[in-house]
Amino acid sequence: MRNGSKDEVDRMEPITLVVTALVAAVKAGVAKVGESAAVEAYQALKRLVVDRLHRSGTTEPDGTRLVERVGESDGTKAALSEALTSADLDQPVIDAAQRLLDLLDRGGKFVVDASHATGVIIGDHGVQHITIQRP
């Protein structure tokens, strides 16, 4: 897993889990474009987090801004973490964060440098037909 082993994620406290999932999504570009399941999972977690922040007294626009800017700096991560301390991070929020991390982890299956390779297929279920001709 990109952000640590599955056991490490399972042991994360809820605020860290939510912030880690949101930062991973932003860094993976899911907030803008990406695989539909990951985009949907990001949007669902974002809605849940903004709702929980709103319930704890943060205005909806401020909550949205906190979530959308979480990947910009350590300060934005700290600001979201601080705001989440007074929010009710219930099981649906935790499950949504875990689902997002699981979906993002699928994308990091291979780390391959094929910059100098020829005739290479990277990924699952690739088919390649090679014809060798003698000069």
N, CA, C and O atoms as a GROMACS GRO file, in nm:
protein
  540
    1MET      N    1   0.085  -0.117   0.000
    1MET     CA    2   0.000   0.000   0.000
    1MET      C    3   0.089   0.123   0.000
    1MET      O    4   0.191   0.126   0.069
    2ARG      N    5   0.052   0.223  -0.074
    2ARG     CA    6   0.134   0.344  -0.089
    2ARG      C    7   0.160   0.414   0.043
    2ARG      O    8   0.272   0.460   0.066
    3ASN      N    9   0.062   0.422   0.127
    3ASN     CA   10   0.075   0.501   0.250
    3ASN      C   11   0.106   0.415   0.372
    3ASN      O   12   0.085   0.459   0.485
    4GLY      N   13   0.154   0.295   0.351
    4GLY     CA   14   0.184   0.206   0.461
    4GLY      C   15   0.117   0.073   0.438
    4GLY      O   16   0.039   0.057   0.344
    5SER      N   17   0.149  -0.023   0.523
    5SER     CA   18   0.091  -0.156   0.506
    5SER      C   19  -0.056  -0.154   0.544
    5SER      O   20  -0.103  -0.061   0.610
    6LYS      N   21  -0.129  -0.258   0.503
    6LYS     CA   22  -0.272  -0.269   0.535
    6LYS      C   23  -0.290  -0.268   0.687
    6LYS      O   24  -0.385  -0.208   0.737
    7ASP      N   25  -0.201  -0.334   0.761
    7ASP     CA   26  -0.210  -0.335   0.907
    7ASP      C   27  -0.195  -0.194   0.964
    7ASP      O   28  -0.264  -0.158   1.060
    8GLU      N   29  -0.104  -0.114   0.905
    8GLU     CA   30  -0.086   0.023   0.953
    8GLU      C   31  -0.211   0.105   0.932
    8GLU      O   32  -0.251   0.183   1.018
    9VAL      N   33  -0.276   0.087   0.814
    9VAL     CA   34  -0.399   0.161   0.786
    9VAL      C   35  -0.509   0.116   0.881
    9VAL      O   36  -0.585   0.200   0.930
   10ASP      N   37  -0.518  -0.015   0.908
   10ASP     CA   38  -0.620  -0.066   0.999
   10ASP      C   39  -0.605  -0.009   1.140
   10ASP      O   40  -0.703   0.004   1.213
   11ARG      N   41  -0.482   0.025   1.179
   11ARG     CA   42  -0.457   0.076   1.314
   11ARG      C   43  -0.463   0.228   1.321
   11ARG      O   44  -0.453   0.284   1.431
   12MET      N   45  -0.480   0.296   1.209
   12MET     CA   46  -0.485   0.443   1.212
   12MET      C   47  -0.605   0.490   1.290
   12MET      O   48  -0.712   0.429   1.285
   13GLU      N   49  -0.586   0.596   1.362
   13GLU     CA   50  -0.701   0.656   1.428
   13GLU      C   51  -0.782   0.728   1.322
   13GLU      O   52  -0.727   0.765   1.218
   14PRO      N   53  -0.911   0.748   1.344
   14PRO     CA   54  -1.001   0.798   1.239
   14PRO      C   55  -0.959   0.927   1.171
   14PRO      O   56  -0.970   0.938   1.049
   15ILE      N   57  -0.910   1.026   1.245
   15ILE     CA   58  -0.871   1.153   1.182
   15ILE      C   59  -0.756   1.130   1.086
   15ILE      O   60  -0.757   1.182   0.974
   16THR      N   61  -0.656   1.055   1.128
   16THR     CA   62  -0.542   1.027   1.041
   16THR      C   63  -0.585   0.949   0.918
   16THR      O   64  -0.538   0.976   0.807
   17LEU      N   65  -0.674   0.852   0.935
   17LEU     CA   66  -0.723   0.773   0.823
   17LEU      C   67  -0.793   0.862   0.720
   17LEU      O   68  -0.767   0.850   0.600
   18VAL      N   69  -0.881   0.950   0.766
   18VAL     CA   70  -0.956   1.038   0.675
   18VAL      C   71  -0.862   1.133   0.603
   18VAL      O   72  -0.870   1.148   0.482
   19VAL      N   73  -0.772   1.198   0.677
   19VAL     CA   74  -0.679   1.292   0.616
   19VAL      C   75  -0.586   1.220   0.518
   19VAL      O   76  -0.559   1.272   0.410
   20THR      N   77  -0.537   1.103   0.554
   20THR     CA   78  -0.450   1.026   0.466
   20THR      C   79  -0.521   0.990   0.336
   20THR      O   80  -0.462   1.002   0.228
   21ALA      N   81  -0.646   0.946   0.345
   21ALA     CA   82  -0.723   0.910   0.226
   21ALA      C   83  -0.744   1.032   0.136
   21ALA      O   84  -0.729   1.022   0.014
   22LEU      N   85  -0.778   1.145   0.194
   22LEU     CA   86  -0.801   1.266   0.113
   22LEU      C   87  -0.672   1.315   0.048
   22LEU      O   88  -0.674   1.354  -0.069
   23VAL      N   89  -0.562   1.313   0.121
   23VAL     CA   90  -0.434   1.356   0.064
   23VAL      C   91  -0.392   1.260  -0.048
   23VAL      O   92  -0.347   1.305  -0.154
   24ALA      N   93  -0.408   1.130  -0.028
   24ALA     CA   94  -0.372   1.032  -0.131
   24ALA      C   95  -0.455   1.054  -0.257
   24ALA      O   96  -0.403   1.043  -0.368
   25ALA      N   97  -0.582   1.086  -0.241
   25ALA     CA   98  -0.669   1.111  -0.357
   25ALA      C   99  -0.624   1.235  -0.433
   25ALA      O  100  -0.620   1.236  -0.556
   26VAL      N  101  -0.591   1.340  -0.359
   26VAL     CA  102  -0.547   1.464  -0.424
   26VAL      C  103  -0.415   1.440  -0.498
   26VAL      O  104  -0.399   1.484  -0.612
   27LYS      N  105  -0.322   1.371  -0.434
   27LYS     CA  106  -0.192   1.345  -0.497
   27LYS      C  107  -0.206   1.253  -0.617
   27LYS      O  108  -0.128   1.263  -0.712
   28ALA      N  109  -0.304   1.164  -0.616
   28ALA     CA  110  -0.327   1.074  -0.729
   28ALA      C  111  -0.406   1.143  -0.840
   28ALA      O  112  -0.424   1.085  -0.947
   29GLY      N  113  -0.452   1.264  -0.815
   29GLY     CA  114  -0.528   1.337  -0.916
   29GLY      C  115  -0.674   1.297  -0.924
   29GLY      O  116  -0.744   1.337  -1.016
   30VAL      N  117  -0.719   1.219  -0.827
   30VAL     CA  118  -0.857   1.170  -0.828
   30VAL      C  119  -0.957   1.284  -0.813
   30VAL      O  120  -1.069   1.275  -0.863
   31ALA      N  121  -0.918   1.389  -0.744
   31ALA     CA  122  -1.010   1.500  -0.722
   31ALA      C  123  -1.049   1.567  -0.853
   31ALA      O  124  -1.154   1.630  -0.861
   32LYS      N  125  -0.966   1.553  -0.955
   32LYS     CA  126  -0.994   1.618  -1.083
   32LYS      C  127  -1.040   1.517  -1.187
   32LYS      O  128  -1.146   1.534  -1.248
   33VAL      N  129  -0.964   1.413  -1.208
   33VAL     CA  130  -0.998   1.310  -1.306
   33VAL      C  131  -0.954   1.176  -1.252
   33VAL      O  132  -0.879   1.169  -1.154
   34GLY      N  133  -1.000   1.070  -1.313
   34GLY     CA  134  -0.953   0.939  -1.271
   34GLY      C  135  -1.057   0.832  -1.293
   34GLY      O  136  -1.164   0.856  -1.349
   35GLU      N  137  -1.024   0.715  -1.247
   35GLU     CA  138  -1.115   0.602  -1.256
   35GLU      C  139  -1.244   0.634  -1.183
   35GLU      O  140  -1.241   0.690  -1.073
   36SER      N  141  -1.356   0.601  -1.242
   36SER     CA  142  -1.485   0.644  -1.187
   36SER      C  143  -1.509   0.593  -1.045
   36SER      O  144  -1.566   0.666  -0.964
   37ALA      N  145  -1.469   0.472  -1.013
   37ALA     CA  146  -1.491   0.421  -0.878
   37ALA      C  147  -1.414   0.503  -0.775
   37ALA      O  148  -1.465   0.533  -0.668
   38ALA      N  149  -1.290   0.539  -0.808
   38ALA     CA  150  -1.209   0.619  -0.715
   38ALA      C  151  -1.264   0.762  -0.705
   38ALA      O  152  -1.266   0.820  -0.596
   39VAL      N  153  -1.309   0.817  -0.817
   39VAL     CA  154  -1.367   0.952  -0.815
   39VAL      C  155  -1.493   0.952  -0.729
   39VAL      O  156  -1.514   1.041  -0.647
   40GLU      N  157  -1.578   0.851  -0.749
   40GLU     CA  158  -1.701   0.841  -0.670
   40GLU      C  159  -1.670   0.824  -0.522
   40GLU      O  160  -1.737   0.882  -0.437
   41ALA      N  161  -1.569   0.743  -0.490
   41ALA     CA  162  -1.531   0.722  -0.351
   41ALA      C  163  -1.477   0.851  -0.289
   41ALA      O  164  -1.507   0.882  -0.174
   42TYR      N  165  -1.398   0.927  -0.366
   42TYR     CA  166  -1.347   1.055  -0.318
   42TYR      C  167  -1.463   1.152  -0.292
   42TYR      O  168  -1.468   1.217  -0.187
   43GLN      N  169  -1.555   1.161  -0.388
   43GLN     CA  170  -1.668   1.252  -0.374
   43GLN      C  171  -1.754   1.214  -0.253
   43GLN      O  172  -1.801   1.301  -0.180
   44ALA      N  173  -1.774   1.084  -0.233
   44ALA     CA  174  -1.854   1.038  -0.118
   44ALA      C  175  -1.786   1.075   0.014
   44ALA      O  176  -1.852   1.126   0.105
   45LEU      N  177  -1.655   1.051   0.024
   45LEU     CA  178  -1.582   1.086   0.146
   45LEU      C  179  -1.584   1.238   0.166
   45LEU      O  180  -1.603   1.285   0.278
   46LYS      N  181  -1.563   1.312   0.060
   46LYS     CA  182  -1.566   1.458   0.070
   46LYS      C  183  -1.701   1.506   0.123
   46LYS      O  184  -1.705   1.590   0.213
   47ARG      N  185  -1.811   1.453   0.067
   47ARG     CA  186  -1.945   1.492   0.114
   47ARG      C  187  -1.963   1.459   0.262
   47ARG      O  188  -2.014   1.541   0.338
   48LEU      N  189  -1.921   1.339   0.302
   48LEU     CA  190  -1.935   1.298   0.442
   48LEU      C  191  -1.855   1.388   0.536
   48LEU      O  192  -1.904   1.430   0.640
   49VAL      N  193  -1.730   1.418   0.497
   49VAL     CA  194  -1.644   1.500   0.582
   49VAL      C  195  -1.698   1.642   0.593
   49VAL      O  196  -1.703   1.698   0.702
   50VAL      N  197  -1.740   1.700   0.480
   50VAL     CA  198  -1.795   1.836   0.483
   50VAL      C  199  -1.922   1.837   0.569
   50VAL      O  200  -1.944   1.932   0.645
   51ASP      N  201  -2.005   1.733   0.557
   51ASP     CA  202  -2.126   1.725   0.639
   51ASP      C  203  -2.092   1.717   0.788
   51ASP      O  204  -2.154   1.787   0.869
   52ARG      N  205  -1.994   1.634   0.825
   52ARG     CA  206  -1.957   1.622   0.966
   52ARG      C  207  -1.896   1.751   1.018
   52ARG      O  208  -1.919   1.789   1.133
   53LEU      N  209  -1.818   1.818   0.934
   53LEU     CA  210  -1.762   1.948   0.975
   53LEU      C  211  -1.873   2.050   0.994
   53LEU      O  212  -1.871   2.128   1.089
   54HIS      N  213  -1.970   2.050   0.904
   54HIS     CA  214  -2.084   2.143   0.913
   54HIS      C  215  -2.163   2.118   1.042
   54HIS      O  216  -2.203   2.213   1.109
   55ARG      N  217  -2.185   1.992   1.075
   55ARG     CA  218  -2.256   1.958   1.200
   55ARG      C  219  -2.182   2.008   1.323
   55ARG      O  220  -2.243   2.037   1.426
   56SER      N  221  -2.049   2.017   1.313
   56SER     CA  222  -1.971   2.059   1.430
   56SER      C  223  -1.946   2.210   1.432
   56SER      O  224  -1.872   2.259   1.517
   57GLY      N  225  -2.008   2.284   1.337
   57GLY     CA  226  -2.001   2.428   1.343
   57GLY      C  227  -1.922   2.496   1.233
   57GLY      O  228  -1.920   2.619   1.227
   58THR      N  229  -1.858   2.422   1.146
   58THR     CA  230  -1.784   2.481   1.034
   58THR      C  231  -1.884   2.508   0.922
   58THR      O  232  -1.969   2.425   0.893
   59THR      N  233  -1.873   2.624   0.860
   59THR     CA  234  -1.964   2.651   0.748
   59THR      C  235  -1.934   2.555   0.634
   59THR      O  236  -1.822   2.507   0.620
   60GLU      N  237  -2.034   2.529   0.552
   60GLU     CA  238  -2.015   2.436   0.441
   60GLU      C  239  -1.906   2.482   0.344
   60GLU      O  240  -1.823   2.401   0.304
   61PRO      N  241  -1.903   2.610   0.305
   61PRO     CA  242  -1.795   2.654   0.215
   61PRO      C  243  -1.656   2.638   0.278
   61PRO      O  244  -1.560   2.601   0.210
   62ASP      N  245  -1.644   2.668   0.409
   62ASP     CA  246  -1.515   2.651   0.476
   62ASP      C  247  -1.476   2.504   0.483
   62ASP      O  248  -1.359   2.469   0.463
   63GLY      N  249  -1.573   2.417   0.512
   63GLY     CA  250  -1.545   2.273   0.516
   63GLY      C  251  -1.502   2.221   0.380
   63GLY      O  252  -1.408   2.141   0.371
   64THR      N  253  -1.569   2.266   0.276
   64THR     CA  254  -1.532   2.225   0.140
   64THR      C  255  -1.391   2.272   0.107
   64THR      O  256  -1.311   2.196   0.051
   65ARG      N  257  -1.360   2.395   0.142
   65ARG     CA  258  -1.225   2.449   0.118
   65ARG      C  259  -1.119   2.368   0.194
   65ARG      O  260  -1.014   2.337   0.138
   66LEU      N  261  -1.146   2.333   0.318
   66LEU     CA  262  -1.051   2.253   0.396
   66LEU      C  263  -1.023   2.119   0.329
   66LEU      O  264  -0.908   2.076   0.320
   67VAL      N  265  -1.128   2.054   0.282
   67VAL     CA  266  -1.112   1.923   0.218
   67VAL      C  267  -1.039   1.936   0.085
   67VAL      O  268  -0.948   1.858   0.056
   68GLU      N  269  -1.078   2.032   0.004
   68GLU     CA  270  -1.018   2.045  -0.129
   68GLU      C  271  -0.873   2.090  -0.126
   68GLU      O  272  -0.798   2.063  -0.220
   69ARG      N  273  -0.831   2.157  -0.019
   69ARG     CA  274  -0.694   2.207  -0.011
   69ARG      C  275  -0.602   2.120   0.075
   69ARG      O  276  -0.488   2.158   0.102
   70VAL      N  277  -0.651   2.006   0.119
   70VAL     CA  278  -0.577   1.924   0.214
   70VAL      C  279  -0.440   1.881   0.163
   70VAL      O  280  -0.348   1.861   0.243
   71GLY      N  281  -0.423   1.866   0.034
   71GLY     CA  282  -0.295   1.820  -0.019
   71GLY      C  283  -0.195   1.929  -0.049
   71GLY      O  284  -0.085   1.900  -0.095
   72GLU      N  285  -0.231   2.054  -0.025
   72GLU     CA  286  -0.145   2.166  -0.062
   72GLU      C  287  -0.021   2.181   0.026
   72GLU      O  288   0.086   2.217  -0.023
   73SER      N  289  -0.035   2.153   0.155
   73SER     CA  290   0.079   2.171   0.245
   73SER      C  291   0.052   2.099   0.377
   73SER      O  292  -0.058   2.050   0.402
   74ASP      N  293   0.156   2.094   0.460
   74ASP     CA  294   0.139   2.037   0.594
   74ASP      C  295   0.041   2.122   0.675
   74ASP      O  296  -0.032   2.069   0.759
   75GLY      N  297   0.041   2.252   0.650
   75GLY     CA  298  -0.050   2.341   0.721
   75GLY      C  299  -0.196   2.311   0.689
   75GLY      O  300  -0.281   2.317   0.778
   76THR      N  301  -0.226   2.279   0.563
   76THR     CA  302  -0.364   2.248   0.527
   76THR      C  303  -0.407   2.114   0.585
   76THR      O  304  -0.522   2.097   0.624
   77LYS      N  305  -0.313   2.019   0.592
   77LYS     CA  306  -0.344   1.890   0.657
   77LYS      C  307  -0.372   1.912   0.805
   77LYS      O  308  -0.466   1.855   0.860
   78ALA      N  309  -0.289   1.995   0.868
   78ALA     CA  310  -0.307   2.022   1.011
   78ALA      C  311  -0.439   2.094   1.037
   78ALA      O  312  -0.507   2.066   1.136
   79ALA      N  313  -0.475   2.187   0.947
   79ALA     CA  314  -0.601   2.260   0.964
   79ALA      C  315  -0.720   2.166   0.955
   79ALA      O  316  -0.814   2.177   1.034
   80LEU      N  317  -0.718   2.074   0.859
   80LEU     CA  318  -0.828   1.978   0.847
   80LEU      C  319  -0.830   1.885   0.968
   80LEU      O  320  -0.936   1.856   1.023
   81SER      N  321  -0.714   1.837   1.009
   81SER     CA  322  -0.707   1.750   1.127
   81SER      C  323  -0.764   1.820   1.250
   81SER      O  324  -0.839   1.760   1.327
   82GLU      N  325  -0.728   1.946   1.268
   82GLU     CA  326  -0.778   2.023   1.382
   82GLU      C  327  -0.930   2.037   1.375
   82GLU      O  328  -0.999   2.020   1.476
   83ALA      N  329  -0.982   2.069   1.257
   83ALA     CA  330  -1.127   2.084   1.241
   83ALA      C  331  -1.199   1.952   1.267
   83ALA      O  332  -1.310   1.950   1.319
   84LEU      N  333  -1.135   1.841   1.230
   84LEU     CA  334  -1.199   1.710   1.248
   84LEU      C  335  -1.202   1.665   1.394
   84LEU      O  336  -1.277   1.574   1.428
   85THR      N  337  -1.122   1.726   1.480
   85THR     CA  338  -1.122   1.684   1.621
   85THR      C  339  -1.256   1.707   1.688
   85THR      O  340  -1.293   1.636   1.781
   86SER      N  341  -1.331   1.807   1.639
   86SER     CA  342  -1.463   1.832   1.698
   86SER      C  343  -1.577   1.772   1.615
   86SER      O  344  -1.694   1.785   1.651
   87ALA      N  345  -1.542   1.707   1.505
   87ALA     CA  346  -1.644   1.645   1.420
   87ALA      C  347  -1.668   1.501   1.464
   87ALA      O  348  -1.582   1.438   1.524
   88ASP      N  349  -1.786   1.451   1.433
   88ASP     CA  350  -1.822   1.314   1.465
   88ASP      C  351  -1.781   1.224   1.349
   88ASP      O  352  -1.855   1.213   1.251
   89LEU      N  353  -1.665   1.161   1.360
   89LEU     CA  354  -1.619   1.071   1.255
   89LEU      C  355  -1.674   0.932   1.283
   89LEU      O  356  -1.608   0.848   1.343
   90ASP      N  357  -1.797   0.910   1.239
   90ASP     CA  358  -1.866   0.785   1.264
   90ASP      C  359  -1.822   0.678   1.163
   90ASP      O  360  -1.738   0.702   1.076
   91GLN      N  361  -1.880   0.560   1.177
   91GLN     CA  362  -1.839   0.447   1.094
   91GLN      C  363  -1.854   0.472   0.945
   91GLN      O  364  -1.766   0.430   0.869
   92PRO      N  365  -1.960   0.538   0.897
   92PRO     CA  366  -1.967   0.564   0.752
   92PRO      C  367  -1.849   0.646   0.700
   92PRO      O  368  -1.802   0.623   0.588
   93VAL      N  369  -1.801   0.742   0.778
   93VAL     CA  370  -1.685   0.822   0.736
   93VAL      C  371  -1.560   0.735   0.732
   93VAL      O  372  -1.483   0.741   0.636
   94ILE      N  373  -1.540   0.656   0.835
   94ILE     CA  374  -1.423   0.568   0.842
   94ILE      C  375  -1.427   0.466   0.728
   94ILE      O  376  -1.325   0.442   0.663
   95ASP      N  377  -1.543   0.408   0.702
   95ASP     CA  378  -1.557   0.311   0.592
   95ASP      C  379  -1.530   0.377   0.457
   95ASP      O  380  -1.466   0.317   0.371
   96ALA      N  381  -1.577   0.500   0.438
   96ALA     CA  382  -1.555   0.571   0.312
   96ALA      C  383  -1.406   0.601   0.291
   96ALA      O  384  -1.355   0.590   0.180
   97ALA      N  385  -1.337   0.638   0.397
   97ALA     CA  386  -1.193   0.665   0.388
   97ALA      C  387  -1.117   0.537   0.356
   97ALA      O  388  -1.025   0.538   0.274
   98GLN      N  389  -1.155   0.428   0.420
   98GLN     CA  390  -1.088   0.300   0.394
   98GLN      C  391  -1.113   0.254   0.250
   98GLN      O  392  -1.022   0.204   0.184
   99ARG      N  393  -1.237   0.270   0.203
   99ARG     CA  394  -1.270   0.232   0.065
   99ARG      C  395  -1.187   0.312  -0.035
   99ARG      O  396  -1.135   0.257  -0.132
  100LEU      N  397  -1.174   0.442  -0.012
  100LEU     CA  398  -1.095   0.526  -0.102
  100LEU      C  399  -0.950   0.481  -0.104
  100LEU      O  400  -0.890   0.469  -0.211
  101LEU      N  401  -0.892   0.456   0.013
  101LEU     CA  402  -0.753   0.408   0.016
  101LEU      C  403  -0.739   0.274  -0.055
  101LEU      O  404  -0.641   0.253  -0.127
  102ASP      N  405  -0.835   0.184  -0.037
  102ASP     CA  406  -0.830   0.054  -0.105
  102ASP      C  407  -0.834   0.071  -0.256
  102ASP      O  408  -0.759   0.005  -0.328
  103LEU      N  409  -0.920   0.159  -0.305
  103LEU     CA  410  -0.930   0.184  -0.449
  103LEU      C  411  -0.803   0.248  -0.504
  103LEU      O  412  -0.757   0.213  -0.613
  104LEU      N  413  -0.746   0.340  -0.430
  104LEU     CA  414  -0.623   0.405  -0.474
  104LEU      C  415  -0.508   0.307  -0.475
  104LEU      O  416  -0.418   0.318  -0.558
  105ASP      N  417  -0.508   0.214  -0.383
  105ASP     CA  418  -0.400   0.116  -0.375
  105ASP      C  419  -0.399   0.024  -0.497
  105ASP      O  420  -0.292  -0.021  -0.538
  106ARG      N  421  -0.513  -0.002  -0.554
  106ARG     CA  422  -0.519  -0.087  -0.674
  106ARG      C  423  -0.440  -0.028  -0.788
  106ARG      O  424  -0.380  -0.101  -0.867
  107GLY      N  425  -0.438   0.104  -0.797
  107GLY     CA  426  -0.366   0.171  -0.905
  107GLY      C  427  -0.216   0.160  -0.891
  107GLY      O  428  -0.145   0.180  -0.990
  108GLY      N  429  -0.164   0.132  -0.775
  108GLY     CA  430  -0.021   0.125  -0.753
  108GLY      C  431   0.032  -0.016  -0.754
  108GLY      O  432   0.123  -0.048  -0.676
  109LYS      N  433  -0.022  -0.101  -0.839
  109LYS     CA  434   0.014  -0.242  -0.841
  109LYS      C  435   0.157  -0.265  -0.889
  109LYS      O  436   0.227  -0.352  -0.837
  110PHE      N  437   0.201  -0.188  -0.988
  110PHE     CA  438   0.332  -0.209  -1.047
  110PHE      C  439   0.415  -0.081  -1.038
  110PHE      O  440   0.362   0.030  -1.050
  111VAL      N  441   0.543  -0.098  -1.017
  111VAL     CA  442   0.637   0.012  -1.030
  111VAL      C  443   0.740  -0.035  -1.131
  111VAL      O  444   0.826  -0.117  -1.100
  112VAL      N  445   0.730   0.018  -1.252
  112VAL     CA  446   0.811  -0.030  -1.362
  112VAL      C  447   0.877   0.088  -1.432
  112VAL      O  448   0.813   0.190  -1.458
  113ASP      N  449   1.005   0.072  -1.461
  113ASP     CA  450   1.074   0.171  -1.544
  113ASP      C  451   1.103   0.104  -1.677
  113ASP      O  452   1.194   0.022  -1.688
  114ALA      N  453   1.026   0.139  -1.777
  114ALA     CA  454   1.043   0.082  -1.910
  114ALA      C  455   1.089   0.188  -2.008
  114ALA      O  456   1.060   0.180  -2.128
  115SER      N  457   1.160   0.288  -1.958
  115SER     CA  458   1.199   0.400  -2.043
  115SER      C  459   1.295   0.360  -2.155
  115SER      O  460   1.301   0.428  -2.257
  116HIS      N  461   1.369   0.251  -2.138
  116HIS     CA  462   1.462   0.207  -2.242
  116HIS      C  463   1.422   0.072  -2.301
  116HIS      O  464   1.503   0.007  -2.366
  117ALA      N  465   1.301   0.031  -2.278
  117ALA     CA  466   1.256  -0.101  -2.324
  117ALA      C  467   1.189  -0.090  -2.462
  117ALA      O  468   1.142   0.017  -2.502
  118THR      N  469   1.188  -0.202  -2.532
  118THR     CA  470   1.122  -0.210  -2.661
  118THR      C  471   1.032  -0.333  -2.660
  118THR      O  472   1.073  -0.440  -2.615
  119GLY      N  473   0.910  -0.317  -2.708
  119GLY     CA  474   0.819  -0.431  -2.718
  119GLY      C  475   0.772  -0.483  -2.584
  119GLY      O  476   0.764  -0.604  -2.564
  120VAL      N  477   0.742  -0.394  -2.493
  120VAL     CA  478   0.702  -0.433  -2.357
  120VAL      C  479   0.557  -0.396  -2.334
  120VAL      O  480   0.512  -0.289  -2.376
  121ILE      N  481   0.484  -0.484  -2.269
  121ILE     CA  482   0.348  -0.455  -2.225
  121ILE      C  483   0.350  -0.455  -2.074
  121ILE      O  484   0.400  -0.548  -2.011
  122ILE      N  485   0.295  -0.350  -2.016
  122ILE     CA  486   0.291  -0.339  -1.870
  122ILE      C  487   0.146  -0.344  -1.828
  122ILE      O  488   0.063  -0.269  -1.878
  123GLY      N  489   0.116  -0.432  -1.734
  123GLY     CA  490  -0.020  -0.443  -1.685
  123GLY      C  491  -0.072  -0.584  -1.696
  123GLY      O  492   0.001  -0.676  -1.734
  124ASP      N  493  -0.197  -0.600  -1.664
  124ASP     CA  494  -0.260  -0.732  -1.665
  124ASP      C  495  -0.320  -0.762  -1.801
  124ASP      O  496  -0.367  -0.672  -1.871
  125HIS      N  497  -0.316  -0.888  -1.838
  125HIS     CA  498  -0.388  -0.941  -1.953
  125HIS      C  499  -0.342  -0.885  -2.086
  125HIS      O  500  -0.421  -0.875  -2.179
  126GLY      N  501  -0.217  -0.848  -2.096
  126GLY     CA  502  -0.164  -0.798  -2.222
  126GLY      C  503  -0.134  -0.913  -2.317
  126GLY      O  504  -0.097  -1.022  -2.274
  127VAL      N  505  -0.150  -0.888  -2.444
  127VAL     CA  506  -0.119  -0.988  -2.547
  127VAL      C  507  -0.024  -0.923  -2.646
  127VAL      O  508  -0.045  -0.809  -2.687
  128GLN      N  509   0.079  -0.996  -2.683
  128GLN     CA  510   0.175  -0.942  -2.778
  128GLN      C  511   0.209  -1.053  -2.877
  128GLN      O  512   0.239  -1.165  -2.836
  129HIS      N  513   0.204  -1.022  -3.006
  129HIS     CA  514   0.240  -1.115  -3.112
  129HIS      C  515   0.368  -1.064  -3.175
  129HIS      O  516   0.378  -0.949  -3.216
  130ILE      N  517   0.466  -1.152  -3.182
  130ILE     CA  518   0.597  -1.112  -3.234
  130ILE      C  519   0.628  -1.197  -3.357
  130ILE      O  520   0.616  -1.319  -3.354
  131THR      N  521   0.666  -1.132  -3.464
  131THR     CA  522   0.709  -1.200  -3.584
  131THR      C  523   0.858  -1.170  -3.603
  131THR      O  524   0.898  -1.055  -3.613
  132ILE      N  525   0.937  -1.274  -3.609
  132ILE     CA  526   1.081  -1.259  -3.625
  132ILE      C  527   1.114  -1.295  -3.769
  132ILE      O  528   1.085  -1.406  -3.813
  133GLN      N  529   1.173  -1.204  -3.842
  133GLN     CA  530   1.211  -1.228  -3.979
  133GLN      C  531   1.361  -1.230  -3.988
  133GLN      O  532   1.430  -1.150  -3.925
  134ARG      N  533   1.409  -1.323  -4.067
  134ARG     CA  534   1.555  -1.330  -4.088
  134ARG      C  535   1.592  -1.237  -4.202
  134ARG      O  536   1.518  -1.224  -4.300
  135PRO      N  537   1.707  -1.173  -4.191
  135PRO     CA  538   1.750  -1.081  -4.297
  135PRO      C  539   1.789  -1.150  -4.426
  135PRO      O  540   1.828  -1.084  -4.522
   0.00000   0.00000   0.00000
